[in-house]
C-alpha cells in the first residue's frame, strides 16, 4: 500500500485530493491511501473543506517507508521550494495521472508530475519533475516542459515547444509550434504566443499588443 502525503493544503490541493479520492472510491486507483496533508496552517483550506488528516508542517514531518508525496501548491516557485526541501529529506514523489487523460506511450513523465482530468500529452513530449498541469491542458508532440512548471486550465503548448524551469501559464494560454519560453517566465491568461521569449519575464496581452504594434511600425519604415 502506498500512502499519499499531500504537501500543501490550499485550493489546488483540494482539487487533487478530490481527484484522488474519487479514483480510490471508484477503483480506478488501487493500492493507494491518502494519509493526510502537510501545511504551515493546521486549519488550511483542504482540512477545512474535507475529512483529510492534518499531519503537521512540511519541514517537521517524519516520512514513513511507504509514504510518497504529491506537491500540491499551485505556485511554481513554491512548488520548486518545497520539492527541493523534500528531495533533501530523501522523500519519494508520486506521479499522478487522471484516468480521463491521454498520455502517449512515447511521452516521458518525471517524478511528481500531476496530470488532472482531460489532458493530452503527445508523442515524444518530455515533462520534467514536479510539473503541475490543470484540467484540459495539452502538451504537443516533442514538447519539453521544464521542472516545477505550472499550467492553468485549458493551456496548450503545441508541437516542439519548450518551457524553461518554473514557468507559469495562465488559463487558456496557447503557444504556437516551436515557441520557446525562458525559465521563470509568467504568461498571463489568454495570451496567444507566436514567438519565443526569454527568462524572468511577465508576458500579458498588453505586451503582445505592444509588440504587434512595434512590428507594424517597423514594416512601415
C-alpha positions, 0 to 999 in steps of 0.5 A: 500500500502506498500512502499519499502525503499531500504537501500543501493544503490550499485550493489546488490541493483540494482539487487533487485530493478530490481527484484522488479520492474519487479514483480510490472510491471508484477503483480506478486507483488501487493500492493507494491511501491518502494519509493526510496533508502537510501545511504551515496552517493546521486549519488550511483550506483542504482540512477545512473543506474535507475529512483529510488528516492534518499531519503537521508542517512540511519541514517537521514531518517524519516520512514513513517507508511507504509514504510518497508525496504529491506537491500540491501548491499551485505556485511554481516557485513554491512548488520548486521550494518545497520539492527541493526541501523534500528531495533533501529529506530523501522523500519519494514523489508520486506521479499522478495521472487522471484516468480521463487523460491521454498520455502517449506511450512515447511521452516521458513523465518525471517524478511528481508530475500531476496530470488532472482530468482531460489532458493530452500529452503527445508523442515524444513530449518530455515533462520534467519533475514536479510539473503541475498541469490543470484540467484540459491542458495539452502538451504537443508532440516533442514538447519539453516542459521544464521542472516545477512548471505550472499550467492553468486550465485549458493551456496548450503548448503545441508541437516542439515547444519548450518551457524553461524551469518554473514557468507559469501559464495562465488559463487558456494560454496557447503557444504556437509550434516551436515557441520557446519560453525562458525559465521563470517566465509568467504568461498571463491568461489568454495570451496567444504566443507566436514567438519565443521569449526569454527568462524572468519575464511577465508576458500579458496581452498588453505586451503582445499588443505592444509588440504587434504594434512595434512590428507594424511600425517597423514594416512601415519604415 
